[in-house]
Amino acid sequence: MPGDDPPGKQGDVLTVEFSTLGIPCFGLNAGPAFPHSQAFSFQAATDDQAETDHLWNAIVGNGSQESACG
C-alpha cells in the first residue's frame, strides 16, 4: 500500500508480512490513533461459524478476556 495514502506520508511502511513459529502474520501500521503496545491482535480464517465459535471459546475459555469480535 503506498505510503502517501492519507494520513500517511511518502515512504511510511503501512503493512508487513512475516512468520512467527511458521505461522504467517500480517502487520499493519494503523497510525497515531493506535500507538504501539504489548497487545497482539490476530485474525483466523474459518470455514463456518461453528469453527469460529470453537476457536473463540478455546481462547476465551483459557483465561483470556472477551472483546469485540468481527
Phi, psi and omega per residue, in radians:
M1 nan 2.345 -3.077
P2 -1.161 2.495 -3.136
G3 -1.255 -0.210 3.139
D4 -1.582 0.140 3.091
D5 -1.300 2.190 -3.084
P6 -0.933 2.504 -0.008
P7 -1.629 0.289 -3.134
G8 -1.277 -3.129 3.081
K9 -2.306 2.783 -3.117
Q10 -0.854 2.249 3.098
G11 1.652 -0.240 3.087
D12 -1.175 2.453 3.050
V13 -1.531 2.155 -3.126
L14 -1.781 -0.601 -3.127
T15 -2.400 2.583 3.039
V16 -2.439 2.609 3.050
E17 -2.069 2.401 -3.139
F18 -2.726 3.054 3.077
S19 -2.234 2.563 3.084
T20 -2.226 2.055 -3.091
L21 0.937 0.636 3.116
G22 1.422 0.030 -3.138
I23 -1.680 2.119 3.120
P24 -1.114 2.344 3.137
C25 -2.247 2.737 -3.117
F26 -2.332 2.134 3.138
G27 -1.812 2.468 -3.114
L28 -2.254 2.214 3.017
N29 -1.497 1.811 -3.065
A30 -1.543 0.093 3.070
G31 1.591 -3.081 -3.028
P32 -1.179 -0.297 3.114
A33 -1.229 -0.285 -3.119
F34 -2.236 1.412 -3.109
P35 -1.164 2.765 3.121
H36 -1.061 2.517 3.086
S37 -2.637 -3.061 3.095
Q38 -1.491 0.009 -3.128
A39 -1.257 2.723 3.109
F40 -2.444 2.177 3.073
S41 -1.870 2.602 3.088
F42 -2.512 2.835 -3.141
Q43 -2.212 2.385 3.108
A44 -2.136 2.173 3.081
A45 -1.418 2.191 -3.135
T46 -2.152 2.779 -3.119
D47 -1.452 -0.464 -3.101
D48 -2.796 3.037 -3.106
Q49 -1.102 -0.587 3.136
A50 -1.086 -0.732 3.120
E51 -1.185 -0.704 3.087
T52 -1.052 -0.829 3.129
D53 -1.067 -0.692 3.127
H54 -1.061 -0.840 3.139
L55 -1.139 -0.792 -3.137
W56 -1.012 -0.850 -3.118
N57 -1.137 -0.615 3.115
A58 -1.169 -0.682 -3.135
I59 -1.261 -0.914 -3.093
V60 -1.189 -0.623 -3.122
G61 -1.262 -0.128 -3.111
N62 -1.834 0.454 3.055
G63 1.728 0.004 3.106
S64 -1.367 2.969 -3.125
Q65 -1.923 2.333 3.131
E66 -1.179 2.579 3.017
S67 -2.606 -3.045 -3.126
A68 -1.043 2.428 3.123
C69 -2.183 2.324 3.052
G70 2.584 nan nan
